[in-house]
């Protein structure tokens, strides 16, 4: 589930990045984070398959639920890191303008 969730997030971020004409929102960073996480979970899945063999394809419901929560947590953490970086760099000057307005 972790691999599936992160690959879905990576593909979604990549499509969003590809469709934008300019990269002022720095979506490329989000793509790299999600694709990196996807590669990490793929390597984990390969080693788990080597260890478990056929049992890999019949996981327990609790394991699938834990993996889903972990995958969603990784996607949320990637979004938080991207948003914090976006707020710090402030490419459109929105945060600066809001702070100077007060």
Secondary structure per residue as TSV (DSSP state, phi and psi in degrees):
chain	resnum	aa	ss	phi	psi
A	1	X	-	360.0	-37.4
A	2	X	H	-62.2	-43.5
A	3	X	H	-63.0	-45.1
A	4	X	H	-62.5	-44.3
A	5	X	H	-66.2	-44.3
A	6	X	H	-71.8	-34.3
A	7	X	H	-66.2	-40.7
A	8	X	H	-61.5	-43.2
A	9	X	H	-65.0	-39.8
A	10	X	H	-65.7	-42.9
A	11	X	H	-66.1	-41.7
A	12	X	H	-62.2	-45.7
A	13	X	H	-65.2	-37.3
A	14	X	H	-67.6	-42.1
A	15	X	H	-63.8	-42.0
A	16	X	H	-64.0	-40.5
A	17	X	H	-65.6	-41.7
A	18	X	H	-68.7	-33.2
A	19	X	H	-77.1	-22.3
A	20	X	-	-76.8	139.1
A	21	X	S	-74.0	-41.4
A	22	X	S	-119.8	154.1
A	23	X	-	-103.1	49.0
A	24	X	T	-71.6	-22.0
A	25	X	T	-89.6	1.4
A	26	X	-	56.4	46.3
A	27	X	H	-69.8	-20.1
A	28	X	H	-61.4	-35.9
A	29	X	H	-64.4	-41.9
A	30	X	H	-63.4	-40.3
A	31	X	H	-60.9	-46.7
A	32	X	H	-62.4	-40.0
A	33	X	H	-63.8	-45.2
A	34	X	H	-71.0	-38.5
A	35	X	H	-68.2	-34.9
A	36	X	H	-63.3	-43.0
A	37	X	H	-64.9	-37.5
A	38	X	H	-64.4	-41.7
A	39	X	H	-64.3	-40.9
A	40	X	H	-60.9	-46.2
A	41	X	H	-69.5	-30.2
A	42	X	H	-65.8	-44.5
A	43	X	H	-62.5	-41.0
A	44	X	H	-61.0	-41.8
A	45	X	H	-65.8	-38.6
A	46	X	H	-63.5	-46.3
A	47	X	H	-69.1	-33.9
A	48	X	H	-68.2	-37.2
A	49	X	H	-65.0	-40.9
A	50	X	H	-61.3	-36.7
A	51	X	H	-76.2	-43.2
A	52	X	H	-95.5	-19.0
A	53	X	G	56.5	-122.0
A	54	X	G	-68.8	-26.1
A	55	X	G	-67.4	-14.5
A	56	X	G	-62.4	-32.6
A	57	X	G	-87.3	-0.7
A	58	X	S	-128.4	68.9
A	59	X	-	-75.6	157.8
A	60	X	-	-73.8	155.8
A	61	X	H	-61.8	-38.8
A	62	X	H	-63.2	-40.0
A	63	X	H	-65.4	-40.1
A	64	X	H	-65.8	-39.1
A	65	X	H	-66.6	-43.3
A	66	X	H	-61.7	-42.1
A	67	X	H	-64.8	-38.0
A	68	X	H	-65.1	-43.7
A	69	X	H	-63.3	-39.3
A	70	X	H	-65.4	-42.5
A	71	X	H	-63.2	-43.4
A	72	X	H	-66.4	-34.9
A	73	X	H	-65.8	-39.9
A	74	X	H	-65.1	-42.2
A	75	X	H	-65.6	-42.0
A	76	X	H	-65.1	-42.0
A	77	X	H	-63.7	-39.5
A	78	X	H	-62.1	-41.3
A	79	X	H	-64.5	-40.3
A	80	X	H	-64.5	-44.9
A	81	X	H	-61.4	-43.1
A	82	X	H	-64.2	-43.0
A	83	X	H	-65.4	-41.7
A	84	X	H	-63.1	-43.9
A	85	X	H	-63.8	-38.9
A	86	X	H	-65.4	-40.1
A	87	X	H	-68.4	-35.1
A	88	X	H	-71.3	-45.1
A	89	X	H	-76.4	-30.6
A	90	X	-	47.6	67.0
A	91	X	T	-64.7	-29.1
A	92	X	T	-96.8	-6.3
A	93	X	S	76.5	16.3
A	94	X	H	-68.3	-44.5
A	95	X	H	-66.2	-43.3
A	96	X	H	-60.3	-43.4
A	97	X	H	-67.0	-37.3
A	98	X	H	-68.4	-37.4
A	99	X	H	-72.5	-34.4
A	100	X	H	-76.2	-22.5
A	101	X	H	-67.8	-32.3
A	102	X	-	-76.9	360.0
